[in-house]
Amino acid sequence: MGYTLLLYTILSSKLLEQENARIENKIKNNLEKAGNLALKQMAAMKIKESEIQVYTKT
């Protein structure tokens, strides 16, 4: 009986560790995507600013 309890504890710990790692990876990927999107938006805004400056100078 004690062996079964130990086995159950080990298996549940492994499952929790795997689920935790899966969630952490998902969060990391989402943050990277959000960061890349923010950089792209900033770059697009920078391009628009430079276009506006060119049009106002001429």
Sine and cosine of phi, psi and omega as CSV:
sin_phi,cos_phi,sin_psi,cos_psi,sin_omega,cos_omega
0.00,0.00,-0.68,0.73,0.02,-1.00
-0.89,0.46,-0.56,0.83,0.02,-1.00
-0.91,0.42,-0.66,0.75,0.01,-1.00
-0.89,0.46,-0.68,0.74,0.02,-1.00
-0.89,0.46,-0.69,0.72,0.03,-1.00
-0.89,0.46,-0.70,0.71,0.02,-1.00
-0.87,0.49,-0.70,0.72,0.03,-1.00
-0.87,0.50,-0.69,0.72,0.00,-1.00
-0.90,0.44,-0.69,0.73,0.01,-1.00
-0.90,0.44,-0.72,0.69,-0.01,-1.00
-0.90,0.45,-0.69,0.73,-0.01,-1.00
-0.93,0.38,-0.58,0.81,0.06,-1.00
-0.91,0.43,-0.68,0.73,0.03,-1.00
-0.88,0.48,-0.70,0.71,0.01,-1.00
-0.89,0.46,-0.67,0.74,0.04,-1.00
-0.90,0.44,-0.66,0.75,0.03,-1.00
-0.89,0.45,-0.68,0.73,0.00,-1.00
-0.91,0.42,-0.69,0.73,0.01,-1.00
-0.91,0.42,-0.65,0.76,0.04,-1.00
-0.88,0.47,-0.70,0.71,0.02,-1.00
-0.90,0.44,-0.65,0.76,0.01,-1.00
-0.89,0.46,-0.69,0.72,0.00,-1.00
-0.92,0.38,-0.67,0.75,0.03,-1.00
-0.88,0.48,-0.66,0.75,0.04,-1.00
-0.90,0.44,-0.65,0.76,0.02,-1.00
-0.89,0.45,-0.70,0.71,0.02,-1.00
-0.89,0.46,-0.71,0.70,0.00,-1.00
-0.86,0.51,-0.71,0.70,0.01,-1.00
-0.90,0.44,-0.67,0.74,0.02,-1.00
-0.90,0.44,-0.64,0.77,0.03,-1.00
-0.92,0.40,-0.64,0.77,0.03,-1.00
-0.90,0.44,-0.69,0.73,0.02,-1.00
-0.89,0.46,-0.68,0.73,0.01,-1.00
-0.90,0.43,-0.65,0.76,0.04,-1.00
-0.90,0.44,-0.68,0.73,0.02,-1.00
-0.90,0.43,-0.64,0.77,0.02,-1.00
-0.90,0.44,-0.68,0.73,0.01,-1.00
-0.89,0.46,-0.66,0.75,0.03,-1.00
-0.90,0.44,-0.66,0.75,0.03,-1.00
-0.90,0.44,-0.66,0.75,0.01,-1.00
-0.91,0.41,-0.65,0.76,0.03,-1.00
-0.90,0.43,-0.66,0.76,0.02,-1.00
-0.91,0.42,-0.65,0.76,0.03,-1.00
-0.90,0.43,-0.65,0.76,0.03,-1.00
-0.91,0.42,-0.63,0.78,0.00,-1.00
-0.89,0.45,-0.68,0.74,0.02,-1.00
-0.89,0.46,-0.70,0.71,0.01,-1.00
-0.88,0.47,-0.64,0.76,0.03,-1.00
-0.88,0.47,-0.68,0.73,-0.01,-1.00
-0.93,0.36,-0.57,0.82,0.06,-1.00
-0.91,0.42,-0.64,0.76,0.03,-1.00
-0.90,0.44,-0.67,0.75,0.00,-1.00
-0.89,0.45,-0.63,0.77,0.00,-1.00
-0.90,0.43,-0.68,0.73,-0.02,-1.00
-0.93,0.36,-0.54,0.84,-0.01,-1.00
-0.98,0.19,-0.39,0.92,0.00,-1.00
-0.98,0.20,-0.47,0.88,-0.06,-1.00
-1.00,-0.01,0.00,0.00,0.00,0.00
